[in-house]
């Protein structure tokens, strides 16, 4: 996101995703994310790609691509962009259904959105046998 980055991780089997933390955007955000990648021994990083409902890219998509490219320079694992349309809506609905206030749970919404994005990527990978999303070029692993 433009203000906060929700972070989630999957279990070792790649079947489920769990919220991890929220990182505030700004100075040090890439280093914080790179540290989480190492700490949790991530094998890849999924970055949500906010597209319009039509599927077209917009200004937010461009910003996400730039952020993913910068992150790819900081980590030694593949970084992939995955469509995140409607993830915030889905996360807000889940929080509301669990009795949590959306207004007072912004950081939790970011984490819940990250969970939805990771679970979506895992499901696509299970169904297709291929990595979800688009590989970001220029990463430290290349």
C-alpha distance (Angstrom), angle and dihedral (degrees) to the residues before:
residue distance angle dihedral
X1 . . .
X2 3.78 . .
X3 3.83 93.8 .
X4 3.79 105.9 20.1
X5 3.79 135.9 19.4
X6 3.77 116.6 -144.1
X7 3.79 112.1 -147.8
X8 3.79 125.9 -157.2
X9 3.76 134.2 167.5
X10 3.76 135.4 -159.1
X11 3.75 128.2 -125.0
X12 3.81 117.7 -102.1
X13 3.81 91.9 -94.6
X14 3.80 93.0 53.6
X15 3.79 91.8 -124.8
X16 3.81 102.3 113.5
X17 3.79 138.7 25.1
X18 3.79 127.8 -141.8
X19 3.81 132.2 -165.7
X20 3.78 112.9 -105.7
X21 3.80 111.6 173.9
X22 3.79 146.1 -49.4
X23 3.80 120.6 -108.6
X24 3.80 119.5 -157.2
X25 3.80 113.0 -127.2
X26 3.77 116.0 -116.3
X27 3.75 138.8 60.0
X28 3.78 110.5 5.7
X29 3.81 97.3 15.6
X30 3.81 94.5 116.3
X31 3.81 91.6 47.9
X32 3.81 90.6 48.9
X33 3.80 91.3 51.4
X34 3.81 92.5 45.4
X35 3.80 88.7 51.9
X36 3.81 90.7 52.0
X37 3.82 90.1 50.5
X38 3.81 90.2 55.6
X39 3.81 95.5 39.8
X40 3.80 93.6 51.9
X41 3.82 95.0 36.9
X42 3.79 92.3 -124.9
X43 3.79 116.1 -167.3
X44 3.81 93.5 -158.9
X45 3.80 139.9 0.9
X46 3.79 122.9 -129.1
X47 3.81 117.2 -154.8
X48 3.79 118.3 -168.6
X49 3.80 115.3 -120.3
X50 3.82 109.3 -150.1
X51 3.78 106.4 -146.8
X52 3.79 128.3 174.8
X53 3.80 115.7 -99.1
X54 3.82 87.4 -100.9
X55 3.80 88.9 59.6
X56 3.79 93.3 -110.5
X57 3.78 121.5 134.2
X58 3.79 119.6 -114.0
X59 3.81 137.0 177.0
X60 3.81 91.9 -68.5
X61 3.82 89.6 54.0
X62 3.79 90.8 53.2
X63 3.81 90.6 50.4
X64 3.82 91.2 49.4
X65 3.81 91.2 50.2
X66 3.81 90.9 50.7
X67 3.80 91.3 47.7
X68 3.82 92.2 47.9
X69 3.82 90.9 50.2
X70 3.81 90.6 50.8
X71 3.81 90.9 47.6
X72 3.80 90.8 48.9
X73 3.81 87.7 60.2
X74 3.83 89.9 56.5
X75 3.80 102.3 47.9
X76 3.79 135.4 59.0
X77 3.80 96.0 -140.5
X78 3.80 131.0 76.6
X79 3.80 116.6 -83.2
X80 3.79 116.0 -149.5
X81 3.81 131.3 -170.9
X82 3.81 114.1 -137.2
X83 3.81 126.5 -172.4
X84 3.79 108.6 -103.2
X85 3.80 101.2 -175.2
X86 3.82 111.9 153.7
X87 3.82 94.8 0.7
X88 3.81 93.4 122.5
X89 3.81 90.4 49.5
X90 3.80 90.0 50.0
X91 3.81 91.8 47.4
X92 3.81 92.5 48.1
X93 3.80 90.8 50.0
X94 3.81 91.3 51.1
X95 3.80 91.9 49.2
X96 3.80 91.9 47.7
X97 3.80 91.0 49.6
X98 3.81 89.6 51.6
X99 3.81 90.3 53.4
X100 3.81 97.8 -107.5
X101 3.78 121.3 137.7
X102 3.79 111.7 -114.3
X103 3.81 91.1 -154.4
X104 3.81 94.5 57.3
X105 3.80 95.6 37.0
X106 3.81 103.9 64.3
X107 3.83 95.0 131.6
X108 3.79 89.5 45.9
X109 3.81 90.0 50.3
X110 3.81 89.4 54.7
X111 3.80 90.4 51.7
X112 3.81 92.1 44.8
X113 3.81 89.7 50.2
X114 3.81 89.0 51.4
X115 3.81 89.1 52.2
X116 3.82 90.4 52.4
X117 3.83 91.1 49.2
X118 3.81 93.3 48.8
X119 3.82 92.7 45.1
X120 3.81 89.8 49.5
X121 3.81 90.7 51.4
X122 3.81 91.9 47.1
X123 3.81 91.1 50.1
X124 3.81 92.2 49.9
X125 3.80 90.0 49.2
X126 3.82 91.9 49.7
X127 3.81 92.7 48.8
X128 3.80 97.9 43.7
X129 3.80 103.2 27.2
X130 3.81 87.4 -132.0
X131 3.78 132.3 104.1
X132 3.79 112.0 -91.1
X133 3.78 122.6 -117.6
X134 3.77 131.6 2.0
X135 3.79 123.9 -46.3
X136 3.80 113.2 -119.9
X137 3.79 110.3 -131.9
X138 3.77 126.2 -137.1
X139 3.77 97.3 44.9
X140 3.78 124.8 154.6
X141 3.82 88.0 -110.8
X142 3.80 93.2 66.0
